[in-house]
Amino acid sequence: MKHVLMILVLSAVLVVPAATGQEWSAEQQEVWKTVKWTWDVDEEDWCAKVCHPSVLAWGNDTPAPRNREQISTWWKLSRETSTTLEAEVTPVGIVVQGDTAVAHYYYSTLSENKDGKRTTEHGRYTDVLIKEDGKWVYFTWSGGELDD
């Protein structure tokens, strides 16, 4: 386990500085702005604003991929039992080809349930976004919490 942690830390130190956005194209910056917004926003139905109608996403915490309606339903239910107090996302890389983009990143969250218990989660995601009507929207994603 210590070796895995050391590899992750070294990867972050060596790779993340190159992904800070200082050398990103305007398109890459637009994609990251959309990704970052989804972690910063506290809206009841964020997916209706930034998910393609045909989105089909599969997080590590779900038994099967979910469509836009399912994503919205489960998001609303999760907000009834817990609140995200802090979310930090760190880009690893973004590739844009035409109207398609892939964003890889790590995340850390601090949440609090209705009983006041706080939990920290760390993980990673790969998101695929498409540009539609001049706006980047989610088409799919995969990822979630990393195993200890």
Secondary structure, 3 states (H helix, E strand, C coil): CHHHHHHHHHHHHHHHHHHCCCCCCHHHHHHHHHHHHHHHCCCCCHHHHHECCCCEEEECCCCCCEEHHHHHHHHHHHHHHEEEEEEEEEEEEEEEECCEEEEEEEEEEEEEECCCCEEEEEEEEEEEEEEECCEEEEEEEEEEECCC
